[in-house]
Amino acid sequence: MSILYLLGSGASVDSGLFTYRGPDGLYENLDNYEESLSYNNYIKNPEIFWNNYLPLYENILRVFPGPTYQKIKEMIKEKDYILTQNLDKLAHSCTKNCLDLHGIYDETRCISCRNIEKVDLDKILLKNYKCQCEGLIRPNFTMFGENLNENTVNIIFRVIKTKPKYCIVTGTTLQFSYLENILNKLKSKGTIIIYIDPDISFLMDVRKKCKRRYGSKVFICAKSYEGLCYVDKILKNGENFVRNGDVVYL
């Protein structure tokens, strides 16, 4: 039996990081954030991007893995895998089997020579966005308007082919279409999808969309850590989850 963990920014909240969307989210005060933080806009005006991104970067530098990641580290086995949407690298504290779907927070890449370096904060604060080759440097992660890189996609398919018994989805609002594609492919392999989220309206929306589709689903209305503790207890005791499609309230 193997477990695939699919993590979004909500998994890092109890480590001290904000989510991207919703109340107090990092995007809350940004008008049209998908355009402001897009690759096309970055090429035109990198200063706007860095002004909005630096608060997240500086916050990540101050945090350590919280209860959610500590619980995953306790639960995770050799053949389990983590797919994380987060840039913060906190999931790497749990296992070496971890794929950063969008990249990581602390690297830049030159769009000309493709040289990769650690973020030079002093350089960024001086509004110097040039590589030694005079090309423009950019964050080394997927920005709005870009697709996942090919290597990332290939790894995702390899993980899906292992046919994990469970996929635990927590901390994500599943805003990106590729996430639904991943989950649909997992369902077709017989993987049981476990959704953990404290927002019951979100769970009900997901449940409604899933209703006529194949595969087994479990919905747990709880924060990430509490939901993971419940799943861990069920699996350790060899108990059954609720009926397919039912909701557990914690």
Secondary structure as GFF3:
##gff-version 3
##sequence-region A 1 250
A	DSSP	beta_strand	3	7	.	.	.	ID=ss1
A	DSSP	three_ten_helix	9	15	.	.	.	ID=ss2
A	DSSP	alpha_helix	33	36	.	.	.	ID=ss3
A	DSSP	alpha_helix	39	44	.	.	.	ID=ss4
A	DSSP	alpha_helix	46	61	.	.	.	ID=ss5
A	DSSP	alpha_helix	67	75	.	.	.	ID=ss6
A	DSSP	beta_strand	81	84	.	.	.	ID=ss7
A	DSSP	three_ten_helix	90	93	.	.	.	ID=ss8
A	DSSP	beta_strand	98	100	.	.	.	ID=ss9
A	DSSP	beta_strand	103	110	.	.	.	ID=ss10
A	DSSP	beta_strand	116	118	.	.	.	ID=ss11
A	DSSP	alpha_helix	121	125	.	.	.	ID=ss12
A	DSSP	beta_strand	137	141	.	.	.	ID=ss13
A	DSSP	alpha_helix	150	161	.	.	.	ID=ss14
A	DSSP	beta_strand	166	170	.	.	.	ID=ss15
A	DSSP	alpha_helix	177	188	.	.	.	ID=ss16
A	DSSP	beta_strand	192	197	.	.	.	ID=ss17
A	DSSP	alpha_helix	200	210	.	.	.	ID=ss18
A	DSSP	beta_strand	217	221	.	.	.	ID=ss19
A	DSSP	alpha_helix	224	237	.	.	.	ID=ss20
A	DSSP	beta_strand	247	249	.	.	.	ID=ss21
###
